[in-house]
Amino acid sequence: MRIKEHPILTFPEGKKVRFYFDGAELEGYEGEPIAAALHAAGVRVLGHSHKLKRPRGFYCAIGNCSSCLMVVNGLPNVRVCVEGLKEGMRVETQKGKGDLHEKN
C-alpha cells in the first residue's frame, strides 16, 4: 500500500523508524510525511468532518485542505500530510477542533 511513484512528488526511503498511531506500533520511513506512513500501514481515515462527521482521508498532500489534522506528540492541529515522520512519534486521531491544552 506504499505510494512509490507519483508524477510530481518523490518518495525517498529513509531509515525505518517505529511510531505509534492511536496506541498501535507501526513502521515508516524517517522524514516521509506521517500521512504517507499511515497510508502505507492501511490507515485510510485520518479524521472526521466537524459538522457532518464524514470520514476524511489523505487528500491534498500539500498542507492546504486541513483534512489531515491530527494530534502529534500531544500537539493538536498538525497537518500530517506535510509533517515528517520521526522515531517514536505518537500520532492520534483528533476529535473535534483540537484542544490546545491536550499537550502532555
TIMAR-812505 format. One record per atom (N, C-alpha, C): residue number from 1; residue in one letter; atom name; x, y, z. Coordinates in pm, 1 decimal, decimal comma. Layout:
+-----+-----+------+----------+----------+----------+
!   n ! res ! atom !       xx !       yy !       zz !
+-----+-----+------+----------+----------+----------+
! NUM !   a !   CA !        X !        Y !        Z !
...
+-----+-----+------+----------+----------+----------+
***
This chain:
+-----+-----+------+----------+----------+----------+
!   n ! res ! atom !       xx !       yy !       zz !
+-----+-----+------+----------+----------+----------+
!   1 !   m !    N !     80,7 !   -120,3 !      0,0 !
!   1 !   m !   CA !      0,0 !      0,0 !      0,0 !
!   1 !   m !    C !     85,4 !    127,3 !      0,0 !
!   2 !   r !    N !    215,0 !    114,7 !     -4,9 !
!   2 !   r !   CA !    302,5 !    231,2 !     -4,4 !
!   2 !   r !    C !    300,8 !    299,2 !   -140,3 !
!   3 !   i !    N !    289,9 !    431,8 !   -140,3 !
!   3 !   i !   CA !    295,5 !    509,3 !   -263,6 !
!   3 !   i !    C !    441,8 !    514,6 !   -306,8 !
!   4 !   k !    N !    473,7 !    463,0 !   -425,0 !
!   4 !   k !   CA !    612,1 !    459,3 !   -471,8 !
!   4 !   k !    C !    637,2 !    551,8 !   -589,3 !
!   5 !   e !    N !    534,8 !    576,8 !   -669,3 !
!   5 !   e !   CA !    550,5 !    662,8 !   -786,0 !
!   5 !   e !    C !    439,2 !    766,6 !   -791,3 !
!   6 !   h !    N !    477,6 !    886,6 !   -833,2 !
!   6 !   h !   CA !    383,9 !    997,0 !   -845,3 !
!   6 !   h !    C !    437,4 !   1089,2 !   -953,7 !
!   7 !   p !    N !    353,0 !   1151,4 !  -1033,9 !
!   7 !   p !   CA !    403,1 !   1234,9 !  -1142,3 !
!   7 !   p !    C !    476,4 !   1361,6 !  -1096,8 !
!   8 !   i !    N !    454,0 !   1407,4 !   -975,3 !
!   8 !   i !   CA !    515,8 !   1531,2 !   -927,7 !
!   8 !   i !    C !    600,9 !   1510,0 !   -803,0 !
!   9 !   l !    N !    551,4 !   1433,0 !   -706,8 !
!   9 !   l !   CA !    618,4 !   1414,4 !   -578,4 !
!   9 !   l !    C !    719,4 !   1300,9 !   -584,1 !
!  10 !   t !    N !    820,1 !   1307,3 !   -497,5 !
!  10 !   t !   CA !    914,9 !   1197,1 !   -483,2 !
!  10 !   t !    C !    901,3 !   1139,8 !   -342,4 !
!  11 !   f !    N !    931,3 !   1013,4 !   -328,0 !
!  11 !   f !   CA !    917,8 !    944,8 !   -200,1 !
!  11 !   f !    C !   1046,9 !    869,7 !   -168,2 !
!  12 !   p !    N !   1152,3 !    942,7 !   -127,2 !
!  12 !   p !   CA !   1276,8 !    872,7 !    -92,7 !
!  12 !   p !    C !   1257,8 !    791,0 !     34,6 !
!  13 !   e !    N !   1316,3 !    673,0 !     36,4 !
!  13 !   e !   CA !   1305,7 !    588,2 !    155,1 !
!  13 !   e !    C !   1423,1 !    615,6 !    246,8 !
!  14 !   g !    N !   1394,7 !    667,2 !    365,2 !
!  14 !   g !   CA !   1495,9 !    691,2 !    465,8 !
!  14 !   g !    C !   1510,2 !    569,3 !    555,6 !
!  15 !   k !    N !   1563,9 !    593,1 !    672,5 !
!  15 !   k !   CA !   1579,9 !    486,6 !    771,5 !
!  15 !   k !    C !   1442,8 !    445,5 !    825,1 !
!  16 !   k !    N !   1422,6 !    315,3 !    844,0 !
!  16 !   k !   CA !   1296,8 !    266,5 !    900,7 !
!  16 !   k !    C !   1288,7 !    307,2 !   1047,5 !
!  17 !   v !    N !   1171,9 !    359,5 !   1087,5 !
!  17 !   v !   CA !   1150,4 !    401,8 !   1225,8 !
!  17 !   v !    C !   1017,2 !    347,4 !   1276,1 !
!  18 !   r !    N !   1005,7 !    338,5 !   1408,7 !
!  18 !   r !   CA !    880,1 !    298,6 !   1473,0 !
!  18 !   r !    C !    808,0 !    424,4 !   1519,1 !
!  19 !   f !    N !    674,2 !    422,6 !   1508,2 !
!  19 !   f !   CA !    593,0 !    530,3 !   1562,8 !
!  19 !   f !    C !    461,5 !    468,6 !   1609,7 !
!  20 !   y !    N !    380,2 !    546,1 !   1676,7 !
!  20 !   y !   CA !    257,2 !    493,6 !   1735,5 !
!  20 !   y !    C !    137,7 !    571,8 !   1682,6 !
!  21 !   f !    N !     34,9 !    498,5 !   1639,7 !
!  21 !   f !   CA !    -87,9 !    560,2 !   1592,6 !
!  21 !   f !    C !   -203,2 !    506,7 !   1676,5 !
!  22 !   d !    N !   -267,1 !    594,8 !   1750,0 !
!  22 !   d !   CA !   -376,2 !    557,5 !   1840,7 !
!  22 !   d !    C !   -336,8 !    438,3 !   1926,9 !
!  23 !   g !    N !   -212,2 !    436,4 !   1971,9 !
!  23 !   g !   CA !   -161,2 !    333,1 !   2061,5 !
!  23 !   g !    C !    -98,8 !    212,8 !   1993,8 !
!  24 !   a !    N !   -122,5 !    195,2 !   1864,0 !
!  24 !   a !   CA !    -66,7 !     80,0 !   1792,2 !
!  24 !   a !    C !     71,0 !    115,2 !   1735,2 !
!  25 !   e !    N !    166,5 !     23,3 !   1748,2 !
!  25 !   e !   CA !    300,4 !     46,3 !   1695,0 !
!  25 !   e !    C !    302,6 !     17,3 !   1545,2 !
!  26 !   l !    N !    354,7 !    113,6 !   1468,2 !
!  26 !   l !   CA !    365,7 !     99,5 !   1323,3 !
!  26 !   l !    C !    507,7 !    133,6 !   1280,3 !
!  27 !   e !    N !    538,8 !    107,9 !   1153,7 !
!  27 !   e !   CA !    669,4 !    143,2 !   1098,2 !
!  27 !   e !    C !    651,3 !    233,0 !    976,8 !
!  28 !   g !    N !    749,0 !    318,8 !    956,4 !
!  28 !   g !   CA !    751,9 !    404,8 !    839,0 !
!  28 !   g !    C !    895,3 !    443,4 !    813,1 !
!  29 !   y !    N !    914,3 !    536,5 !    721,7 !
!  29 !   y !   CA !   1048,6 !    582,9 !    689,1 !
!  29 !   y !    C !   1069,5 !    724,0 !    741,3 !
!  30 !   e !    N !   1179,9 !    744,0 !    809,3 !
!  30 !   e !   CA !   1212,6 !    874,0 !    866,3 !
!  30 !   e !    C !   1206,0 !    981,9 !    758,9 !
!  31 !   g !    N !   1135,3 !   1090,7 !    791,1 !
!  31 !   g !   CA !   1125,4 !   1204,3 !    700,7 !
!  31 !   g !    C !   1008,0 !   1200,8 !    605,2 !
!  32 !   e !    N !    949,3 !   1083,3 !    582,2 !
!  32 !   e !   CA !    832,8 !   1079,7 !    493,0 !
!  32 !   e !    C !    715,1 !   1145,1 !    565,3 !
!  33 !   p !    N !    618,2 !   1198,9 !    491,3 !
!  33 !   p !   CA !    501,5 !   1255,3 !    558,7 !
!  33 !   p !    C !    432,2 !   1149,3 !    644,6 !
!  34 !   i !    N !    389,2 !   1189,0 !    762,5 !
!  34 !   i !   CA !    319,6 !   1096,6 !    852,0 !
!  34 !   i !    C !    200,9 !   1033,2 !    779,9 !
!  35 !   a !    N !    127,3 !   1112,2 !    702,5 !
!  35 !   a !   CA !     10,7 !   1059,7 !    630,3 !
!  35 !   a !    C !     50,9 !    949,7 !    533,0 !
!  36 !   a !    N !    167,2 !    960,7 !    470,3 !
!  36 !   a !   CA !    213,2 !    857,2 !    377,7 !
!  36 !   a !    C !    243,3 !    727,8 !    452,9 !
!  37 !   a !    N !    303,6 !    740,5 !    570,6 !
!  37 !   a !   CA !    332,5 !    621,8 !    652,6 !
!  37 !   a !    C !    202,6 !    556,3 !    698,7 !
!  38 !   l !    N !    104,4 !    636,7 !    737,0 !
!  38 !   l !   CA !    -25,2 !    582,7 !    778,4 !
!  38 !   l !    C !    -94,0 !    513,5 !    660,1 !
!  39 !   h !    N !    -89,1 !    576,4 !    543,5 !
!  39 !   h !   CA !   -148,6 !    517,0 !    422,8 !
!  39 !   h !    C !    -84,4 !    381,8 !    392,1 !
!  40 !   a !    N !     48,3 !    375,7 !    401,8 !
!  40 !   a !   CA !    120,5 !    250,4 !    376,1 !
!  40 !   a !    C !     81,5 !    142,0 !    475,7 !
!  41 !   a !    N !     41,7 !    183,3 !    596,8 !
!  41 !   a !   CA !      0,7 !     88,2 !    700,4 !
!  41 !   a !    C !   -147,8 !     51,7 !    689,8 !
!  42 !   g !    N !   -216,5 !    105,2 !    589,1 !
!  42 !   g !   CA !   -356,9 !     71,8 !    568,7 !
!  42 !   g !    C !   -455,6 !    166,5 !    633,2 !
!  43 !   v !    N !   -407,8 !    274,7 !    693,8 !
!  43 !   v !   CA !   -496,8 !    372,2 !    758,1 !
!  43 !   v !    C !   -550,4 !    465,3 !    649,5 !
!  44 !   r !    N !   -680,5 !    465,2 !    628,3 !
!  44 !   r !   CA !   -741,5 !    548,5 !    525,1 !
!  44 !   r !    C !   -821,1 !    665,6 !    582,5 !
!  45 !   v !    N !   -866,8 !    654,2 !    706,7 !
!  45 !   v !   CA !   -943,5 !    761,9 !    769,2 !
!  45 !   v !    C !   -852,8 !    832,6 !    869,2 !
!  46 !   l !    N !   -831,6 !    962,5 !    844,9 !
!  46 !   l !   CA !   -744,6 !   1041,0 !    932,6 !
!  46 !   l !    C !   -824,3 !   1124,1 !   1032,5 !
!  47 !   g !    N !   -952,1 !   1138,9 !   1009,7 !
!  47 !   g !   CA !  -1038,0 !   1215,2 !   1099,1 !
!  47 !   g !    C !  -1177,7 !   1220,8 !   1041,6 !
!  48 !   h !    N !  -1260,8 !   1307,6 !   1099,7 !
!  48 !   h !   CA !  -1399,2 !   1322,7 !   1053,9 !
!  48 !   h !    C !  -1433,7 !   1470,8 !   1046,4 !
!  49 !   s !    N !  -1522,0 !   1506,0 !    951,9 !
!  49 !   s !   CA !  -1562,7 !   1645,8 !    937,6 !
!  49 !   s !    C !  -1635,0 !   1690,9 !   1064,6 !
!  50 !   h !    N !  -1620,7 !   1819,0 !   1096,1 !
!  50 !   h !   CA !  -1677,7 !   1871,2 !   1221,1 !
!  50 !   h !    C !  -1829,9 !   1867,0 !   1222,1 !
!  51 !   k !    N !  -1890,4 !   1908,7 !   1112,0 !
!  51 !   k !   CA !  -2034,9 !   1922,8 !   1109,8 !
!  51 !   k !    C !  -2107,8 !   1790,6 !   1084,1 !
!  52 !   l !    N !  -2072,7 !   1720,7 !    976,8 !
!  52 !   l !   CA !  -2146,9 !   1600,3 !    937,7 !
!  52 !   l !    C !  -2080,3 !   1469,7 !    980,9 !
!  53 !   k !    N !  -1961,6 !   1480,3 !   1039,7 !
!  53 !   k !   CA !  -1888,2 !   1362,7 !   1090,8 !
!  53 !   k !    C !  -1852,1 !   1262,4 !    980,6 !
!  54 !   r !    N !  -1834,3 !   1311,8 !    859,0 !
!  54 !   r !   CA !  -1793,8 !   1225,3 !    747,3 !
!  54 !   r !    C !  -1644,2 !   1196,3 !    757,1 !
!  55 !   p !    N !  -1601,0 !   1077,5 !    716,3 !
!  55 !   p !   CA !  -1458,9 !   1044,3 !    724,0 !
!  55 !   p !    C !  -1374,9 !   1130,9 !    630,3 !
!  56 !   r !    N !  -1255,7 !   1167,5 !    677,3 !
!  56 !   r !   CA !  -1160,1 !   1245,9 !    599,5 !
!  56 !   r !    C !  -1035,0 !   1162,0 !    580,9 !
!  57 !   g !    N !   -976,7 !   1169,6 !    462,1 !
!  57 !   g !   CA !   -856,7 !   1090,9 !    432,7 !
!  57 !   g !    C !   -743,9 !   1176,0 !    380,0 !
!  58 !   f !    N !   -643,3 !   1110,7 !    328,4 !
!  58 !   f !   CA !   -524,6 !   1172,4 !    269,1 !
!  58 !   f !    C !   -570,8 !   1236,9 !    138,7 !
!  59 !   y !    N !   -578,2 !   1370,5 !    133,6 !
!  59 !   y !   CA !   -640,0 !   1436,2 !     18,9 !
!  59 !   y !    C !   -542,6 !   1522,2 !    -61,1 !
!  60 !   c !    N !   -507,2 !   1640,7 !    -13,2 !
!  60 !   c !   CA !   -428,4 !   1732,7 !    -96,5 !
!  60 !   c !    C !   -278,4 !   1704,3 !    -93,2 !
!  61 !   a !    N !   -227,8 !   1654,5 !     17,2 !
!  61 !   a !   CA !    -85,2 !   1621,0 !     35,0 !
!  61 !   a !    C !      8,5 !   1740,4 !     25,9 !
!  62 !   i !    N !    -44,7 !   1862,7 !     41,4 !
!  62 !   i !   CA !     41,9 !   1982,0 !     40,9 !
!  62 !   i !    C !     12,2 !   2075,8 !    157,6 !
!  63 !   g !    N !    -67,2 !   2031,4 !    254,7 !
!  63 !   g !   CA !    -95,0 !   2112,1 !    373,2 !
!  63 !   g !    C !   -197,3 !   2220,6 !    353,0 !
!  64 !   n !    N !   -277,8 !   2209,9 !    249,2 !
!  64 !   n !   CA !   -371,3 !   2316,5 !    216,5 !
!  64 !   n !    C !   -514,2 !   2291,7 !    264,2 !
!  65 !   c !    N !   -560,6 !   2167,0 !    264,9 !
!  65 !   c !   CA !   -703,2 !   2141,0 !    284,0 !
!  65 !   c !    C !   -745,5 !   2115,0 !    429,2 !
!  66 !   s !    N !   -657,5 !   2083,7 !    516,7 !
!  66 !   s !   CA !   -682,7 !   2053,9 !    658,5 !
!  66 !   s !    C !   -765,0 !   1927,5 !    683,1 !
!  67 !   s !    N !   -770,4 !   1836,3 !    585,8 !
!  67 !   s !   CA !   -839,8 !   1707,8 !    606,6 !
!  67 !   s !    C !   -756,8 !   1611,7 !    689,5 !
!  68 !   c !    N !   -630,8 !   1644,1 !    712,7 !
!  68 !   c !   CA !   -540,2 !   1550,7 !    780,6 !
!  68 !   c !    C !   -495,7 !   1599,4 !    917,9 !
!  69 !   l !    N !   -570,7 !   1689,2 !    979,9 !
!  69 !   l !   CA !   -530,3 !   1740,0 !   1111,2 !
!  69 !   l !    C !   -536,3 !   1629,5 !   1215,4 !
!  70 !   m !    N !   -424,3 !   1610,6 !   1286,2 !
!  70 !   m !   CA !   -416,1 !   1508,5 !   1390,0 !
!  70 !   m !    C !   -337,2 !   1563,2 !   1508,3 !
!  71 !   v !    N !   -336,4 !   1489,0 !   1616,4 !
!  71 !   v !   CA !   -258,0 !   1523,6 !   1734,7 !
!  71 !   v !    C !   -125,4 !   1447,8 !   1723,6 !
!  72 !   v !    N !    -14,3 !   1521,6 !   1724,8 !
!  72 !   v !   CA !    118,2 !   1460,9 !   1713,7 !
!  72 !   v !    C !    199,6 !   1500,1 !   1836,6 !
!  73 !   n !    N !    243,0 !   1399,3 !   1910,2 !
!  73 !   n !   CA !    317,7 !   1421,1 !   2034,4 !
!  73 !   n !    C !    246,4 !   1519,3 !   2126,6 !
!  74 !   g !    N !    112,4 !   1507,6 !   2133,3 !
!  74 !   g !   CA !     32,2 !   1590,3 !   2222,0 !
!  74 !   g !    C !     -6,8 !   1724,8 !   2165,2 !
!  75 !   l !    N !     42,2 !   1761,5 !   2047,7 !
!  75 !   l !   CA !     11,9 !   1890,7 !   1986,9 !
!  75 !   l !    C !    -99,6 !   1873,7 !   1883,7 !
!  76 !   p !    N !   -215,3 !   1941,5 !   1903,4 !
!  76 !   p !   CA !   -326,9 !   1925,3 !   1809,3 !
!  76 !   p !    C !   -305,2 !   2006,0 !   1681,1 !
!  77 !   n !    N !   -388,4 !   1978,4 !   1581,9 !
!  77 !   n !   CA !   -394,3 !   2052,0 !   1455,5 !
!  77 !   n !    C !   -266,5 !   2045,3 !   1372,9 !
!  78 !   v !    N !   -198,5 !   1932,1 !   1376,1 !
!  78 !   v !   CA !    -79,0 !   1911,9 !   1294,0 !
!  78 !   v !    C !   -124,2 !   1854,8 !   1159,9 !
!  79 !   r !    N !    -79,1 !   1916,1 !   1052,5 !
!  79 !   r !   CA !   -109,7 !   1867,4 !    917,3 !
!  79 !   r !    C !    -13,8 !   1753,3 !    885,3 !
!  80 !   v !    N !    -62,3 !   1630,4 !    900,9 !
!  80 !   v !   CA !     26,9 !   1515,6 !    887,8 !
!  80 !   v !    C !     66,5 !   1485,6 !    743,5 !
!  81 !   c !    N !      5,9 !   1553,1 !    647,1 !
!  81 !   c !   CA !     46,0 !   1531,5 !    507,4 !
!  81 !   c !    C !    177,8 !   1600,6 !    475,7 !
!  82 !   v !    N !    219,8 !   1694,7 !    559,1 !
!  82 !   v !   CA !    346,6 !   1765,2 !    534,9 !
!  82 !   v !    C !    444,0 !   1753,0 !    652,3 !
!  83 !   e !    N !    401,8 !   1693,1 !    761,8 !
!  83 !   e !   CA !    488,2 !   1676,1 !    879,9 !
!  83 !   e !    C !    570,5 !   1549,0 !    864,3 !
!  84 !   g !    N !    703,6 !   1562,8 !    872,9 !
!  84 !   g !   CA !    792,3 !   1448,7 !    856,0 !
!  84 !   g !    C !    790,4 !   1353,3 !    974,9 !
!  85 !   l !    N !    795,2 !   1224,9 !    944,8 !
!  85 !   l !   CA !    794,0 !   1120,2 !   1046,1 !
!  85 !   l !    C !    928,6 !   1111,2 !   1117,4 !
!  86 !   k !    N !    922,9 !   1091,9 !   1249,5 !
!  86 !   k !   CA !   1043,2 !   1074,8 !   1332,3 !
!  86 !   k !    C !   1023,2 !    954,7 !   1424,1 !
!  87 !   e !    N !   1132,6 !    895,7 !   1463,2 !
!  87 !   e !   CA !   1131,9 !    781,0 !   1554,9 !
!  87 !   e !    C !   1052,7 !    813,2 !   1680,8 !
!  88 !   g !    N !    961,1 !    721,4 !   1717,4 !
!  88 !   g !   CA !    889,2 !    731,9 !   1843,6 !
!  88 !   g !    C !    772,6 !    828,1 !   1847,3 !
!  89 !   m !    N !    740,0 !    892,2 !   1735,2 !
!  89 !   m !   CA !    627,9 !    987,3 !   1734,6 !
!  89 !   m !    C !    500,4 !    918,9 !   1780,6 !
!  90 !   r !    N !    416,6 !    996,2 !   1848,7 !
!  90 !   r !   CA !    286,3 !    948,5 !   1892,0 !
!  90 !   r !    C !    182,0 !   1029,6 !   1816,1 !
!  91 !   v !    N !    110,6 !    961,7 !   1728,8 !
!  91 !   v !   CA !     10,2 !   1023,6 !   1642,7 !
!  91 !   v !    C !   -126,3 !    972,7 !   1685,6 !
!  92 !   e !    N !   -221,1 !   1065,1 !   1701,4 !
!  92 !   e !   CA !   -355,1 !   1027,1 !   1746,0 !
!  92 !   e !    C !   -460,7 !   1092,7 !   1659,7 !
!  93 !   t !    N !   -569,7 !   1022,0 !   1640,7 !
!  93 !   t !   CA !   -683,4 !   1078,6 !   1569,9 !
!  93 !   t !    C !   -735,2 !   1195,6 !   1651,3 !
!  94 !   q !    N !   -756,1 !   1308,0 !   1586,5 !
!  94 !   q !   CA !   -804,1 !   1427,4 !   1655,7 !
!  94 !   q !    C !   -955,8 !   1427,1 !   1658,2 !
!  95 !   k !    N !  -1010,8 !   1451,2 !   1773,8 !
!  95 !   k !   CA !  -1155,6 !   1460,7 !   1790,5 !
!  95 !   k !    C !  -1193,4 !   1608,7 !   1789,6 !
!  96 !   g !    N !  -1284,6 !   1646,1 !   1705,9 !
!  96 !   g !   CA !  -1329,2 !   1785,9 !   1700,0 !
!  96 !   g !    C !  -1220,7 !   1878,2 !   1647,2 !
!  97 !   k !    N !  -1218,0 !   1999,3 !   1700,6 !
!  97 !   k !   CA !  -1127,2 !   2102,7 !   1650,5 !
!  97 !   k !    C !   -991,2 !   2103,5 !   1719,3 !
!  98 !   g !    N !   -968,7 !   2013,7 !   1811,5 !
!  98 !   g !   CA !   -839,8 !   2008,9 !   1879,8 !
!  98 !   g !    C !   -836,0 !   2100,7 !   2000,9 !
!  99 !   d !    N !   -778,0 !   2050,9 !   2107,7 !
!  99 !   d !   CA !   -769,7 !   2125,9 !   2232,4 !
!  99 !   d !    C !   -623,4 !   2161,2 !   2256,1 !
! 100 !   l !    N !   -594,2 !   2290,1 !   2261,4 !
! 100 !   l !   CA !   -456,8 !   2334,2 !   2281,1 !
! 100 !   l !    C !   -401,1 !   2293,9 !   2416,3 !
! 101 !   h !    N !   -486,2 !   2250,8 !   2508,0 !
! 101 !   h !   CA !   -442,5 !   2208,5 !   2640,8 !
! 101 !   h !    C !   -415,1 !   2058,3 !   2647,6 !
! 102 !   e !    N !   -426,0 !   1989,2 !   2531,7 !
! 102 !   e !   CA !   -404,3 !   1843,7 !   2528,2 !
! 102 !   e !    C !   -258,7 !   1806,9 !   2553,5 !
! 103 !   k !    N !   -165,7 !   1894,3 !   2515,9 !
! 103 !   k !   CA !    -23,7 !   1859,1 !   2520,9 !
! 103 !   k !    C !     15,5 !   1808,9 !   2659,8 !
! 104 !   n !    N !     84,9 !   1695,0 !   2661,1 !
! 104 !   n !   CA !    126,7 !   1632,5 !   2788,0 !
! 104 !   n !    C !    262,7 !   1681,0 !   2828,3 !
+-----+-----+------+----------+----------+----------+
***
